[in-house]
């Protein structure tokens, strides 16, 4: 094998390696983008759930600190506002 043939084989090997690495890089980029999208969706769900829990805790804190008359007034107001039956 002469020096010219070695140069051709080395050049073709390098070109093939560059193509493979380029495709691998694009694949990893797409995978990271999909993972980021999934993570963002999960974060939105946790944020919504967290807000709901904070609202519930806020209501419980009000009930604990209110007098009985304030709690009854709030219950009556909720019945009128929402049209819900208070049981």
Secondary structure, 3 states (H helix, E strand, C coil): CCHHHHHHHHHHHHHHHHHHHHHHHHHHHHHHHHHHHHHHHHHHHHHHHHHHHHHHHHHHHHHHHCCHHHHHHHHHHHHHHHCCCCC
